[in-house]
Every structure is written in C-alpha cells, then in structure tokens.
Amino acid sequence: MSADYASIRDGLLETVDRLSHESLRGGLQRLVELKEKILNQEFNMVIMGQFKRGKSTFINALLGAEIVPTAIVPLTSIVTILRFGEKAKGVVHYVDNRKEEISLSDIGGFVTEKGNPQNKRSVKYVEAFYPSDYLKEGVRIIDTPGVGSVFRHNTDVAYAYLPYVDAGVFVVTADPPLGQSEHEFLKDVRAYVDKLFFVLNKIDTVDEKDLGEAVAFTGDILTQNLRRPVELWPLSAKLAFDGKLNKDTEKLDRSRLSAFEKHLRDFLHHEKGKVFLDGIISPLLRHVADESVAYKLEQEAAKLSLDELNTKIAKFDSYAQATRKGRAEKAYILEGQIKNLHKMLDDDLYVLKKAKIPILIADVENVFQEKVVRSVSSRELEKEMEGFVFAEILGTFSTFRNKESEKIAGVLESIYIDLANRTNETIESIVRLASDIFEVELKPFTTVEKLTSKSDFYFFLRDDPDATALIQLGIRFALPTFVTKGVILKRIRAMAREIFERHCGRVRYDLIRRTEETTRSFRKSLNDKIDFALVAIRDALNRAAALKDQNEVEVSQTVSDLSARLSAVEEIRVKLLDYRRMVGML
C-alpha cells in the first residue's frame, strides 16, 4: 500500500476519533464501527441477489472449495463472513456475544433454514476462515440471504447489510430474468454502493442464442436501474466449482469464470484501496452534515429567553401538527387516485372480455369442426382442443398484461412524481420554517430522490407468476371415451369462457396487489423522510429548552461549546472533502 494511501487512512482514523469526542448526537455506534473498519482494514465484498441465483455456489467456485452450503431450496438465513485464515475453520457468533468454533462442514447447521429455522439458535453471524488469496489484505467475502425469499426475515437481513458494503457482486441468472424484488433491491443498493460487479450465472442452462438475448436484455434493465452503463459477466458457477474441485480444465473453460476472476483481481490490486477510503469518507460526511444542522439550530435556540423559546417551539409544533394533518389528506387523495387506476384496469378488462371472448368461442368452434373432419378420437379431440384454448388464452393475456402494465406504470409514475414533489416541498418548508423562526440558515435534512421512469414500474408489474400454471388450473380431467363429440364441444366452449373470465380475475388481483404494495411502500418512505425532519428539529429544540434549567454561566458555556463544536465540525467537513480529492488522485 502506498504512503499516500496510508496517510489518508491514518488521517481518517484521527477524524473518527475527533468526531467521537466532538459529537453529542446519535450515530456514535456508527463511528465506532468505522474506526474498527479502518483499524482492521476490512474491505467488505458482499455477494448479493435474489434467492436461488446461485450466490453460495459462486462463492465456492471463486474459492475453489465447498465452504458455504448450497441446496435446491431457499437456504441462507444468517450472514456468513469469509475471512483469511491459515487454518480452515468456522466461528459462530451468537446474539448474547458467545463464540463457538466449529468445522467448516458444520456451518450449514447454523446458517440454513433447515439447520436453524427462524434462527432459533440465536446466531448473530458466522465467520468462515480459509487460506484463499481472495481473502488476503483484509478482504471479507460476505454471503447474504437472498432477497425475495419466502422467508421475510431473510430479505430483512439482506437489506440491513447494505450500509456495510464496500463493493458488491450482484448475481442474476439467464433464466428466469430479473424479478420484482431484485429491481427494488437494486434501487436501494445504488444509494449505498458505488462499486458493483454483475454476474449472469447459470449460463449452462441455456443455449448460445438464448444466452445472447439474456445478456442483452439483462444488461439493458440493469443500465436503466443504475442509470449508467453496466458490464455483465456471464458464467456458470456450477461448472467452475466442479472444474476446480476435480481439476477439469474443460469444465473450467466452459464456465467462463476465469475472465471474471482476472477482472476481480485487477480491481483488488489497483482500485480496492480507493473504494475502501471513499467508503469511510461518505458516511463521515453524512454524519458531519447532520451534526452541523443540529448544532446551528440548538445554538440559536439556546440564546433565546424561555418565553421566546416556548413561543417559537409552539409555532413549530403547530406547523408540525398541520403537516401531519396535511399528510393524512394527501393519503386520502392518493387512495382516490389509486382507485381511479383500479377502475381504469376494470374498464380495460371489460373491453378485453367483450372483444376477445366471442372471437375465442368462434375460433374454438371452427377448430373443433376442422378436427372432427379428421376423425380423431374423443379423447384426442378433447386434449387437442384444451391445448388450443390454452395457447389462445395465454397469447391474449401475455399481450394484454404487457400493454396494461406499461399503461399502469405511466399512471403510477405521474402519481408518484407528484407525491414526491409534494413531499420535497413539505420537507423544504419544515426546514425553511425552522430557519425563519430561529433566524439561522439551515439546509434540508433530506430530499426525496427523483423517480427514474415508468420502466421501473413496468418491469415491477410485469414480473408475473407463471401464467401457464394459472391457466392450467382451469382445465379439468379428461372425460370418458364414450362421451359424444357434441358434448365435448359444449364443454370446451364453457371451459374457454370460464378460464378467460377466471384469468381476468387473476390478472386483476395480481396487478392491483402489486400496485397497492408499491404504493404503500413508497408512501411510507416519503412519510419517514418527513418524520425524520420533524423529529430532528424537535430534538434540537428540546435540548435547547433543557438549558433553561441551567444558570446563566452554564448556558453561556454551553452556547460557547456549541459554537466551538460547529467550527470544529465545519473544519472536519473541509478536511474530508480534501481527503476525497486526494483519494481521486491515487
């Protein structure tokens, strides 16, 4: 490591120590964690993605040993941290801070749903030590639970680990393509992680033509989600693992892992240090910004008399109450907009049924007559007719659902952008009011990120359960061979109508459920941002009010301390920006 790197690292360590002494606010635990990270030079390379994308197999392939367990069912529920060690072993860390050394072969009993359902063993995390070059110089490979699992707590753990990611390997597969939970997760990932590698796993399950289409399709979606060009690495972790384990060079070549490994090694040798340092600077700058706002507000409030302060607090509280009331009114308006969207969907389904069912029945009768002329048996006739109905309905609803999803996405985009803009205005007005009341310049605590485009919602809505399975639920067992062909036609007509109607209901339910879930989540996110601004300001005012129980000398000393802290924090902010500039030149 270069001297420049070392000097910046040591400077950041001093900055963390200084902030820990200066700060009277929350966030001290994060400072402790950052200090440990610097001292241990821990670089967290987190393996992320949806469950069953082959993340654990990918890790085993990378290290060339079976370290993390794999299975055919959604598996990992506990974070596994892989670290360098001359001796291969596992260490279980429990919630009550106990530790237990185990063999690597026993890890599955602690990190899987089968071995440790709902984490009944109260495991905090598991460390796996292994002598791999990838794990040298502080690199930790972290296997997180897959998002979108049937186990909700798995997804929660994956999200909770985002603030600790220095670089991420996001694993997707050629088939099936990106799903709803992956789109949502990526949006949150990009707020924390700048360095991401994208691996398209399981290429051994598709042919070359389909692989080319999968690479292009997935690359386009990832580029849209991250709003920057994405390099996708197609490979087969299964082939690579088998190849390394059995020293099978032919399998290793077919796996295409070596190209990604070369890219990863180049990154670890040449860029890891810069990413590591920036991963320390970014959270420190966020901490400093929060400190600065709180100090300024408390400082000005502390200068007021008790009567003046109470008057201003009452004015702010009145506005906060009105803000929360206005938020409820916005929620009511939003519900109306979503109901209108549901009505639009119902109207479109009604038009679809009116237009398509008569055509479907007519096609059924025409095809039936063609098949009767060929004198097929009753059982063959019934089977062929069911296949025809199935194909027609599947084609109709595939087209309808794609178009309807895009239409709904456009409406949702308009609704959400309006809601986001209103929330930004609310947050700005909260901070502006506090600035006016206390005559101090404050910057907003937070702002709502602009939405990208309706394509985000389109893919979210399009990610459908298996349409084939849904339709097949309507197909009954075959009729006995003695039933006449006239009865078969009557039954097929009725079945076609019933399945069409049923699938209208299924599509309606699924699209409405998805719309309501994403709306609920989006609204909660906006409300949390408003609450954060209100609570942060109110806490500062409470601390200022508490000063009124002190004598004049103590108050003067507190105000002086706040001024000194504010100057110190500003000095630290400037220094951090200087460190960021220096990191960019490494």
N, C-alpha and C positions, 0 to 999 in steps of 0.2 A: 504494500500500500504506500502511496506517495506521501511526502511530507505535507503537501497541501491538504490531502485528504485527512491526515492525522490532525493538522492544526484546526481544520474546520470541525472535526469530530470533537476535539477537546474544547473548542470554543462553545459548541452546542451543549456539552456537558456542564460547563460553567453557567451557561444561560439557564438551563433547567434548575440548577442549584439556586441561582439568584431569584428566579421566579417563585420557587418554592418558599423562599424567605419573604419575598415581597407580597405574595398573594394572601388575601384574607377570604377569598371566594371559594366556590366549589371548583372541582376539576383537579384537586391536588393528587388524587389517586392516579389520574392520567399522567401527571408529571412524574410520579414515582415509577410508573410503567415505562415511560420514555427514558428515564435515567437507567433503568435496568437494561433496556434495549441497547442503549449506547455502550454501556459497560461490557455487555456480553457480545456486542456487535452482532446481534441476532437479525438475520435477514429472513423474513417470512415469505416463502414462496408457497402460496395456497392453491391447492387443486380444487377447482370449483365446477359447478354444473348441476344439471338435473340428475335425480337418482336414475340408476341403471344406464348411465352413459359410459361406464367402464373406467371411472376415475381410479378406483383401487387397483384394477389390472394395469392401468397406465403407470401408476407409481411403481408397482412391482416390476414392470418391464423396464422402467428407467433405471432402477437399482439392480436389476438382474437377479432378484431373489424374492421369494414369497414371504413378504413381511406383513402387509395388511391383508385381512381376509376378504375373499370375494364369494359371491353366491348368486343364485338366479332370482332372488327376491330382493326388494329394497332392504338395505342392510345396515349401513353405518349410522349409529345414533350418537356416538361420542367422538369428539375431535381426537385424532391421532397425530402426534407431532413426531416426525422422524428427524433424529439428530445424529451427528457423527459420534462414533464410539469405537474404540479398538475391539471391544467385546460386544457381540450381538446379544442384546437383552431388552426386556421391556420393563418399564416402571409405571405402575398405576398410581395416579394421584386422586385421592378421594376428597369429597366435599369438606370433610372435617380435618383436612390437611394431613391425614395419614398417607404414607407411601408404602408400596409393596413391590418388590422386584419379582418379575415373572419371566418365563422364556417367551421368545417371540411367537412360538407356536400356540401359546395360550391367550394371545391378545383377543382372539375372537370371542372369548367368554366375557369380555369386558366392554367391547365397542360395538357389538351387534345387537339387533333386536332379539334374535334367538337366544343369545347367551346372557343378555342383560336387558330384558324387556322393560320399556319405560324407565330405564336407568334405575332399577330397584336396588342396585348395589351402591348407589350414590357415588358414582365415579365422576370426577371433575374433568379429567382428560388422561390420556395415556401417552407416554413417551416411548418411542422405539429407537434404540441406539444400534447403529450399523456402520461398518467401515466402508463407506462409499465416497468417492471423490466429489460427488454432487453435494455432499453434506459437509464438506470442509469449509473453513473460514466463516463459520457462523451461519451457514445456510440451513434453514429448517424447512423441510417439505411437510406441509400440513394437509391431511386428508379430512375434509369437512363433510358433514352429512349432505346428501343431495336435496336440493330444493324441489318442491312439488311432490314430496313423498306422501304416501298415505298416512305417515306419522307426522302430525303437525309439529311436534317438538323438534323433529329433525330439521325442518325448514327454519325454525326459530334460531337454532344453534348456528346454522349457516349464515344467517343474516347478522347475528351478534358478532361474528368474527370479522366482519368487513373492516372495522377501524384498524385492525392489526395487520392488514395485508400490505406488503411492500411490492410484490409482483404476483400476478395471478396467472394460472393456466386454466383456461375455460374449456372444458371438454364437451363437445357436442358429437352427434353421430350422423351418418349419412341417411339412416332410416331408423326411426322417424325424424323429420326435421325439427327445427326449433319450436318449442311449445310455449304456452301462455306463461307458465311460471318462470321460464328462462328469460323471456322478454322483460318481465317485471324485475327479476333479479339483476339483469344487466343494467337496467336504469339506475338501480341503487349502487351497483358496483362502480359505475363510472364516476360517482361522486367521491369515491374514496381511493380508487386505484388508477394510476396513470399507465403503468406498465402491465399489459395483458398479452399473453400468448393464447392463440386459438387453435385447438387441436380438433380435427374432424376424425373421430375414432370409428372403428368397425368397418373399415373400407373392404375387408374381406367378405362382407355380406352382400356387396353389390358388384355389378359388372362395370367395366370401364366407362361405358356410355352413361349409365346412371350415376356413376361417381362424378363424371364431369359436370353433369347437371346439378348434382347435390353440392359440389364445391361452389359453383357459380351462384346458386340460389342462396345457400347459407352465407356466403361472403357478402352478397348484396344486403341481406337482412342485418347482418352484424354491422356493416358500414352505416346503414340507416340508424341503427340503435345508438352507435357510438359517435356518429356524425364525423367520422374520419376513416380513411382507408384502413382496411384490415387485411393482414396476411394470415391465410388459413393453411394449417399443416395437416394434410390427410395422412393417416397411418392406421395400422392395426396393432393395438396394444397386445392382443391375444397372440398374434403371430410373433411379435417381438419378444414377448415373455417366453413362449415356447422355444424360440430360436436361441435366446441367451441361455436358457436353462439346459437345453440339450445340445448346445454348440452347433446348431443347424444354420449355416450361413445362408442357405437358400430361403428359409423362412424369414430370417432377419432382413434379407434384401427385399422380399415381398412386403414386409411390414412397413417399409419406408421410415422407420424410426430414426435411422442414422442422420437424415437431413435435419430433423428437428433437434436432435442431440447436438449437432455441430452449432446450430443457431443458439441453442441454450447455453452451451459452453462459452461461446463468444460473448454473450451477454454477461454471464457470471464473471468472466475475466476482465471485461472492459467497461461495463456500464453499471454493474451491481452497486459499486460504491456511491455513484451519483444518485441512484434511485434510493439507496439507503438514507443518505443525508437529507435528501428532499423529503423523505418520509418522516423525518424528525422535524424539519423546519415547518412544514404545512400545519400540523396540529399546534405547534408553538405559536404560530401567527394567529390561529383562531383563538387560542387561549388569551393572547395579548389583546386582541380586539374586544373580547368580552370584558376583560379586566378594565380596559380604558373607559368604555361606556359607563360601567358601574361606578368607577371612581369619580368621573366627572359629575354624574348625577348626584351621588351621595355628598360630594364636596359642596356643591351649590346648595343642596337642601340643608346641609348642616349649618350654613351661615344664617339661616332664617330663624326668626323667633318661633316659639312653639305655636302661637296663634297663626302666624303666617304659614308655617309648615302644615298645620292641620287644615287650613283653608285650601291650600294647594293640593293636599292629599285628597280632600273631599272632592275637589274638582276633578282630579284624575280618576278617583273611584266612580264618580258619576259617569264619566265618559266610558270607563271600563264596563260598567253595567249596561250602558246604552249599546256598547259594541257587542256584548254578548247577546243582548236582545235582538240587535240587527242581524247577528249571525243566525239566530233561530228563524228570523224572517227570510233570510237567504236560503236556508234549508227548505223552508216551505215552498219558495219559488222553484228551487231545484227539483223538488218532488213533482211539482206540476210539469216542469219541462221533461222529466223522465217519463211521466205518464203520457205526455203527448208523443214521446218517442215510441212507447209501447203501442199507442193507438195507430201510429204510422205502420208499425210492424203488423198489427192485426189487419189493417186495411190491405196491406200488400199480400198477406196470406189469403185473404178473402178473394182478392183478384186472381191470385195464383190458382186457387181451387176452382173458381168459376171458369177460368180459361183452360186449365190442364186436365181436370177430371173427365170432361166429355171427350176430349181428344184421346185420353188414355183408354177409356172404355171402348171407343170406336176402334182404336188400334188393337185392343185385346180381341174384339170380335173378328176383325179382318185376319189377324194372325192365326186365330183359332180355326177359321174356315180353311186357311191355307194348310194347316197341319192336319185337319180332318181329311182333306183330299188325299194326303199322303198315307192315310190309313194306319197311323201309328196306334199302338195300344193305349188303353185308357190311362194306365199308369205312366207311360212315357209322355202322353199328351199333357197330363197334369203337371209332370215335372218340367217339361219344356215351357209350358205357359207360366208357371211360377217363376222360372228363370227370366222369361221375357218381362214380366211385371216388375220383378226385382230390378233388372237393368234399367228399365224406363224410369222408375221412380228414383233410383239412385242418380241417374243423369240429371233429372229435373231438379232434384234438391241440391245437388252439388253446385249447379249453376246458380240456382236461386240463393243459396246460402252465401256464396261468394259475393254476389252482387248486393245482397241485403246487408252483409257485414260491412262492406265498403260504404254503403249508404248510411248505416247507423254510425259508423266511425266518423263520417263527416259531420253528422249532427252532434255527436259527443264532443268532437274537437271544438266546435263552436261553443257548446255549453261550458266545457271545462276551461277554455281560454278566458271566457267572460268571468267565470268564477275565480280563476287565478288572478286576473287583473283586479277584481274587486278586493281580493284578499291582500294583494300587494298595496292597494290604496289604503286599506284598513291599517296594515302594519305601519305604513309611512305616516298615517295620520296619528297613530298612537305615539310614535317617536317624536313627531312634529309637535304634538300637544305637550309632551314632557319637556321638549326643548323650549317651547314658548313659556310654559308655566315657570320653569326654573331658569330661564334666560341663559341657556347654555347650548352650544352646538352639539347635537348628537347624530350619529349615523344609525341607520336601521340595524336592528339585531340580525335580521334575516330577511330574505326576499324569496318569493316563490319562483322557481325555475320555469322559464317559458317552455311550453309544450313543443314537441318537435313537429309532428304531422299526423294526419289521420291514419297513416300507415301503421303507426304503433297500435292503435286501437283495432285496425283492420286485422292484423295478424293475431292479436289477442282474441278477437271474436271468432276468427276463422279456425282456431285450434279446436277442432270438434272431436267428440267421442267417435268411435268407429261407426260410421254411417251404415256400413254393411250389417253390423250386429244389430243396430236399431231396427232396420227394416226386416231382418230375418225373424225378429220376434213375432211378427205378424203372420208368418207362414205356418200353417198347421201341418199335422201329419198327413201322409198320403191317404186318399180314400181307397176303399176296397176295389178290386179289379172288376167286380160286376156292376159298378155304378155306370150309368149311361153317360155318353159324352155331352148330352144336353145338360145334365146336372152339373157336370164339370164346368161347362161354360158359365152357368149361373153362379156357381161357387167362385170361380176366378174373377168374374165381374165384381161380385160383392167383396171379395178379398182385396182387389185392386183399390176399390173405393175406400175400404176400411183402413188399409195400410197408408194410403195417401193422407187421409184425414188424421190418422194417428201420428204420422210423421210431421204433419203441420204442427200438431200439439207439441211434439218433442223438440222440434226446431225452435218454436216459440219459447218454450220453457228454458231451453239452453241459452238462447240469445238474451232473454230477459234476465236470467240469473247472472250471466257474465256482466251484463250492463250494470246491474244493481251492485254487484260485488266491487267492480272497479270504481263505480261512483262513490260507494260508501268508503272505500279505502282512500280515494282522492280527497273527499271532503274531510275525513279525519286528519289527513296530512296537513291540509290547509288550516284546520282549526287548531292543531297542535302548534303551528307556527304563530298564530295569533296569541294563544295562551302563553307561549314562551316569551313573547314581547311584553305582555301584560305582567306576568309574574316576575320577570327580571327587573322591570322598573319598580314594581311594588316592593320587592325585597330591598332594593336600594333605599327606598323611602322609609321602610321600616327601620333600617339601620340608622338612618339619619334621625328618626324620631326617638330612637333609644338613646341618642346622645343628649337629649334634653334632660335626662336624669343625672347628667354629669354637671360638675361645676364649670364655671367659665374658663378656668385654666385648662381643665381636661378637654373641653370642647375645642379650645384653641389649638391644643396639642394634636387632637385628632384631625382637625382640618389641615394642620401643617403636615401631618403624616400622610394624609390623602394626597396632598399636593406633591409631596416628595415621591410617593408611590407612582403617581400619574406621570411624573417626569421620568422616573426610572423605567416604567413600562414603555413609554414612548422611545426612550433610548434603546431599549431592548428590541423594539419593533424595527427601528432603523438598522440595528446590528443584524437582525435576522434577514432583512432584505439584502443586506450586504453579503451575508453568507450564501443566500440563494444565488446572487450574481456570481459569486466565486465558484459555486458548485457548477453553474452553467459553463464555466471556463475550464473545468477539469478535463 
